């Protein structure tokens, strides 16, 4: 008879960056996680201190997905999901354990708070806190191995070493100059030429058509470039899996975290254009840990182990499993004795 697992739910915000962090932690746990997609109405704009422990911010479809049996463990990320998580815990009579990612306005009912180093500390730490570098994500060893096998034929024509270029785009906290895409392409091409290799380039919708064209015009060496309007599947994960080095723009916490999950040298572009506190803190932390260098500088040291905040969170949860889920632990112990 198979061991019993706690019931795990993941509340998936409709913001992909938030949902990916929940999914990453779910991937890292040894138990199956039931995904609960969230949709929000206008009440979700209210301060979480006003909403309290409630599902008032949800639309009708999302609310319909939240029915008993209630979970033993609930994983959430972002401001809008927290009132819902607290409401679920109330419905479960306080039995549900909440793991929440990112700094909350209210820490009430949170059992484990995953707080990135680039986020501010709580002024009143009501929850147990684990500090992590970057953001939890889904770029783990197993998914990279799968992507490597899947995408290897697509990149087989490119000479090694292959350098992945992850191009984001203008953001609130990064002030790129007008010709930033051309500058990024030229610097990435220079790195590839110095290594005698090739480029695997992916852009995002934030890159924009004009910047994408400028970036493409600089690629006068062997390369493969993917754009959001291309008909082929996005080879982003394959690029990470097959990369001997990565170039990444600094406008995305997720992209920088995922680049550092590869275990290869990571070169960042745009660090001198940062104006936002969080991104500045993250970039400084990644420099301190030896995970990145500025594009144009040599990466002359051994890269540290792959960055995997999701695995760190899963490890802490597993250490608390017997305390958090005593009934599950007792059932499994009884089953083991009966064998």
Secondary structure, DSSP 4 states (H G I P E B T S, - for coil): -PPP---EEEEE-SSHHHHHHHHHHHHHSSS-EEEEE--B-GGGGS-HHHH-S-STTB-HHHHHT--SSPPSEEEEESHHHHHHHHHHHHHTTT--EEEEES--S--TT-SEEEEETTSPPPSS--SEEEEESS---S--HHHHHHHHHHHHHHHTTSPSSEEEEE----BTTB---TTHHHHHHHHHHHHHHHHT-EEEEE--TTT-HHHHHHHHHT--SSEEEE-TT-SSPP-HHHHHHH-SEEEEETT-HHHHHHHTTS-SEEEEE-GGGB--HHHHHHHHHHHHTT-EEETTS---SPPPSPP-HHHHHHHHHHHTHHHHTHHHHHHHHHHHHH-
